[in-house]
Amino acid sequence: MAQEPSNDKDLRPSLNGVSGRGIDGRFLKGNRAGRGCPMAKKVNQLRVALVNAVTVKDIRRIARKLIDAALAGDLKSIEVLFDRIFGKPLEADVLDQLNHLEERMEELKR
């Protein structure tokens, strides 16, 4: 079983870089664990290629097909369309937490 940190000092990054992190907690230059995502460069290249390949006309045609499918009653198309326009619905517990915070703020104002 992992040992619990003995105090708050153990939770802070090493100030001398022994942990491979700087005072801000970020990996220091040369730390093998801090190289980032090995696929990030490739994914970025693919995104650039896709953005360069798609035209405004393509996007309009795709959007029209999505709208037509939604109007025809395709539930997945309706869901995608609404999520893109209105954003994904919040989870019920997030709404409950928001209501609780709003009530608490009103109490504090009194």
C-alpha positions as YAML, in Angstrom:
chain: A
units: angstrom
residues:
- id: 1
  name: MET
  ca: [0.00, 0.00, 0.00]
- id: 2
  name: ALA
  ca: [1.26, 3.51, -0.80]
- id: 3
  name: GLN
  ca: [2.46, 5.58, 2.11]
- id: 4
  name: GLU
  ca: [0.48, 8.74, 2.89]
- id: 5
  name: PRO
  ca: [2.41, 12.03, 2.76]
- id: 6
  name: SER
  ca: [3.44, 13.03, 6.26]
- id: 7
  name: ASN
  ca: [2.62, 16.72, 5.85]
- id: 8
  name: ASP
  ca: [1.72, 19.45, 3.36]
- id: 9
  name: LYS
  ca: [5.40, 19.96, 2.53]
- id: 10
  name: ASP
  ca: [5.42, 16.50, 0.90]
- id: 11
  name: LEU
  ca: [2.68, 17.61, -1.49]
- id: 12
  name: ARG
  ca: [4.64, 20.56, -2.89]
- id: 13
  name: PRO
  ca: [7.03, 20.20, -5.82]
- id: 14
  name: SER
  ca: [10.71, 19.97, -5.02]
- id: 15
  name: LEU
  ca: [12.37, 23.38, -4.98]
- id: 16
  name: ASN
  ca: [15.73, 21.93, -6.03]
- id: 17
  name: GLY
  ca: [14.43, 19.93, -8.98]
- id: 18
  name: VAL
  ca: [15.16, 16.53, -7.42]
- id: 19
  name: SER
  ca: [11.66, 15.39, -8.39]
- id: 20
  name: GLY
  ca: [12.23, 16.55, -11.94]
- id: 21
  name: ARG
  ca: [9.78, 19.41, -11.45]
- id: 22
  name: GLY
  ca: [10.27, 23.13, -11.04]
- id: 23
  name: ILE
  ca: [8.85, 25.31, -8.27]
- id: 24
  name: ASP
  ca: [5.65, 25.73, -10.28]
- id: 25
  name: GLY
  ca: [5.16, 21.94, -10.40]
- id: 26
  name: ARG
  ca: [5.87, 21.66, -14.12]
- id: 27
  name: PHE
  ca: [8.41, 19.22, -15.50]
- id: 28
  name: LEU
  ca: [11.89, 20.69, -15.92]
- id: 29
  name: LYS
  ca: [13.69, 20.62, -19.26]
- id: 30
  name: GLY
  ca: [15.20, 17.21, -19.91]
- id: 31
  name: ASN
  ca: [12.76, 15.28, -17.70]
- id: 32
  name: ARG
  ca: [11.88, 12.12, -19.62]
- id: 33
  name: ALA
  ca: [8.43, 11.95, -18.04]
- id: 34
  name: GLY
  ca: [7.55, 15.47, -19.21]
- id: 35
  name: ARG
  ca: [7.80, 14.98, -22.94]
- id: 36
  name: GLY
  ca: [4.07, 15.37, -23.46]
- id: 37
  name: CYS
  ca: [1.86, 13.37, -25.77]
- id: 38
  name: PRO
  ca: [3.98, 11.44, -28.26]
- id: 39
  name: MET
  ca: [1.20, 11.67, -30.86]
- id: 40
  name: ALA
  ca: [0.52, 15.41, -30.44]
- id: 41
  name: LYS
  ca: [2.63, 16.44, -33.43]
- id: 42
  name: LYS
  ca: [1.00, 13.83, -35.69]
- id: 43
  name: VAL
  ca: [-2.51, 14.72, -34.50]
- id: 44
  name: ASN
  ca: [-1.81, 18.40, -35.15]
- id: 45
  name: GLN
  ca: [-0.57, 17.59, -38.67]
- id: 46
  name: LEU
  ca: [-3.76, 15.62, -39.34]
- id: 47
  name: ARG
  ca: [-5.93, 18.47, -38.05]
- id: 48
  name: VAL
  ca: [-4.13, 20.95, -40.27]
- id: 49
  name: ALA
  ca: [-4.58, 18.65, -43.28]
- id: 50
  name: LEU
  ca: [-8.30, 18.26, -42.53]
- id: 51
  name: VAL
  ca: [-8.84, 21.99, -42.06]
- id: 52
  name: ASN
  ca: [-7.01, 22.68, -45.31]
- id: 53
  name: ALA
  ca: [-9.06, 20.05, -47.19]
- id: 54
  name: VAL
  ca: [-12.51, 21.18, -46.05]
- id: 55
  name: THR
  ca: [-14.12, 24.22, -47.64]
- id: 56
  name: VAL
  ca: [-16.92, 26.45, -46.39]
- id: 57
  name: LYS
  ca: [-19.10, 24.91, -49.09]
- id: 58
  name: ASP
  ca: [-18.32, 21.41, -47.72]
- id: 59
  name: ILE
  ca: [-19.32, 22.47, -44.21]
- id: 60
  name: ARG
  ca: [-22.59, 23.96, -45.50]
- id: 61
  name: ARG
  ca: [-23.41, 20.74, -47.39]
- id: 62
  name: ILE
  ca: [-22.63, 18.59, -44.34]
- id: 63
  name: ALA
  ca: [-24.68, 20.88, -42.09]
- id: 64
  name: ARG
  ca: [-27.59, 20.70, -44.53]
- id: 65
  name: LYS
  ca: [-27.46, 16.87, -44.48]
- id: 66
  name: LEU
  ca: [-27.40, 16.91, -40.68]
- id: 67
  name: ILE
  ca: [-30.38, 19.27, -40.57]
- id: 68
  name: ASP
  ca: [-32.30, 17.20, -43.12]
- id: 69
  name: ALA
  ca: [-31.66, 14.00, -41.16]
- id: 70
  name: ALA
  ca: [-32.80, 15.71, -37.94]
- id: 71
  name: LEU
  ca: [-35.95, 17.00, -39.63]
- id: 72
  name: ALA
  ca: [-36.63, 13.46, -40.89]
- id: 73
  name: GLY
  ca: [-36.68, 12.32, -37.26]
- id: 74
  name: ASP
  ca: [-33.23, 10.77, -36.89]
- id: 75
  name: LEU
  ca: [-32.69, 11.04, -33.14]
- id: 76
  name: LYS
  ca: [-28.89, 10.89, -33.29]
- id: 77
  name: SER
  ca: [-28.87, 13.76, -35.81]
- id: 78
  name: ILE
  ca: [-31.20, 15.76, -33.58]
- id: 79
  name: GLU
  ca: [-28.92, 15.11, -30.60]
- id: 80
  name: VAL
  ca: [-25.77, 16.12, -32.50]
- id: 81
  name: LEU
  ca: [-27.44, 19.23, -33.92]
- id: 82
  name: PHE
  ca: [-28.79, 20.38, -30.56]
- id: 83
  name: ASP
  ca: [-25.49, 19.63, -28.78]
- id: 84
  name: ARG
  ca: [-23.62, 21.73, -31.34]
- id: 85
  name: ILE
  ca: [-26.08, 24.62, -31.17]
- id: 86
  name: PHE
  ca: [-27.02, 24.66, -27.46]
- id: 87
  name: GLY
  ca: [-24.14, 22.74, -25.89]
- id: 88
  name: LYS
  ca: [-24.36, 19.43, -24.10]
- id: 89
  name: PRO
  ca: [-26.90, 19.31, -21.28]
- id: 90
  name: LEU
  ca: [-25.51, 19.58, -17.77]
- id: 91
  name: GLU
  ca: [-25.57, 16.55, -15.53]
- id: 92
  name: ALA
  ca: [-28.36, 16.57, -12.93]
- id: 93
  name: ASP
  ca: [-25.89, 16.60, -10.02]
- id: 94
  name: VAL
  ca: [-24.15, 19.66, -11.47]
- id: 95
  name: LEU
  ca: [-27.51, 21.45, -11.59]
- id: 96
  name: ASP
  ca: [-28.20, 20.42, -7.99]
- id: 97
  name: GLN
  ca: [-24.82, 21.74, -6.92]
- id: 98
  name: LEU
  ca: [-25.44, 24.99, -8.78]
- id: 99
  name: ASN
  ca: [-28.83, 25.41, -7.07]
- id: 100
  name: HIS
  ca: [-27.23, 24.72, -3.69]
- id: 101
  name: LEU
  ca: [-24.51, 27.31, -4.33]
- id: 102
  name: GLU
  ca: [-27.06, 29.90, -5.45]
- id: 103
  name: GLU
  ca: [-29.11, 29.29, -2.29]
- id: 104
  name: ARG
  ca: [-25.97, 29.58, -0.16]
- id: 105
  name: MET
  ca: [-25.03, 32.87, -1.86]
- id: 106
  name: GLU
  ca: [-28.49, 34.26, -1.13]
- id: 107
  name: GLU
  ca: [-28.11, 33.26, 2.53]
- id: 108
  name: LEU
  ca: [-24.75, 35.01, 2.74]
- id: 109
  name: LYS
  ca: [-26.19, 38.21, 1.25]
- id: 110
  name: ARG
  ca: [-28.67, 38.48, 4.12]
...
